Amino acid sequence: MPTVSEIADRLGGELDGDGSLEIVGVAGLRNARRGEVAFLFNNRYSGSMKETSATAVVVGSTWAGERNVPAIIAVEDIEGA
C-alpha cells in the first residue's frame, strides 16, 4: 500500500501532516473512511472537510482551510491530480 508521502510525491504536491500513513483506497470526500484519500475539487465544498473520515485529502494550492484530517496534499492542478 502506498503511503501519503508517496502519493504526494507522485502528484507533485506539498504534504502537510503525517506522510507515513498508508492509503488503501480512494473515496468521495463525504464517504471517505480511515485509510482512504479523497479530493476537494471545489473550495465551496470545504465544509465537507469537517465531516470526512479520510486519512488524506488532496486540495488545490489555493485552499486555505483548517487541516482536520491526518494529512493534506496541496497540488497546483487539482483537476490534473
C-alpha positions in Angstrom: 0.0 0.0 0.0 1.3 3.5 -0.8 1.9 6.0 1.9 0.6 9.5 2.0 4.1 10.8 1.3 4.5 8.6 -1.8 1.1 9.8 -3.1 2.2 13.4 -2.5 5.4 12.8 -4.4 3.6 11.2 -7.3 1.2 14.1 -7.6 4.0 16.7 -7.1 2.2 18.0 -4.1 3.1 19.6 -0.8 2.4 17.5 2.2 1.1 18.9 5.5 0.7 16.1 8.1 1.7 12.5 8.6 3.2 11.1 5.5 3.8 7.7 6.9 0.1 6.7 6.9 -0.9 4.0 4.4 -3.7 4.6 1.9 -5.8 1.6 0.9 -8.3 3.4 -1.5 -9.9 6.5 -2.9 -13.3 7.8 -2.0 -15.5 10.8 -2.2 -14.9 13.4 0.4 -18.2 12.8 2.2 -18.0 9.0 2.1 -14.2 8.5 2.7 -13.1 6.4 5.6 -9.9 6.0 7.5 -7.2 4.7 5.2 -8.6 6.4 2.1 -7.6 9.5 0.2 -10.2 12.0 -1.0 -10.1 15.0 -3.3 -11.5 18.5 -2.7 -12.0 19.8 -6.3 -14.0 22.9 -5.4 -13.4 25.1 -2.4 -17.1 25.8 -1.9 -17.3 22.2 -0.6 -14.7 22.9 2.1 -17.4 22.4 4.8 -17.2 18.7 4.0 -13.7 18.7 5.3 -15.1 18.9 8.8 -17.2 15.7 8.3 -14.8 13.5 6.4 -13.0 10.5 7.9 -10.4 10.4 5.1 -6.8 9.9 6.1 -5.7 12.3 3.5 -7.3 15.0 1.3 -5.9 16.3 -1.9 -6.6 20.1 -2.3 -5.7 22.8 -4.7 -2.8 25.0 -3.7 -5.2 28.0 -3.1 -7.1 26.1 -0.4 -6.7 27.9 2.9 -8.8 25.9 5.3 -8.0 24.3 8.5 -6.5 20.8 8.5 -8.7 18.5 10.5 -7.5 15.2 8.8 -4.2 13.5 9.4 -2.8 14.8 6.1 -3.4 17.3 3.4 -1.7 17.2 0.0 -1.8 20.6 -1.8 -1.3 20.4 -5.6 -1.1 23.2 -8.2 -3.6 21.5 -10.6 -6.3 19.7 -8.6 -8.1 18.7 -11.9 -4.9 17.0 -13.2 -4.3 15.2 -9.9 
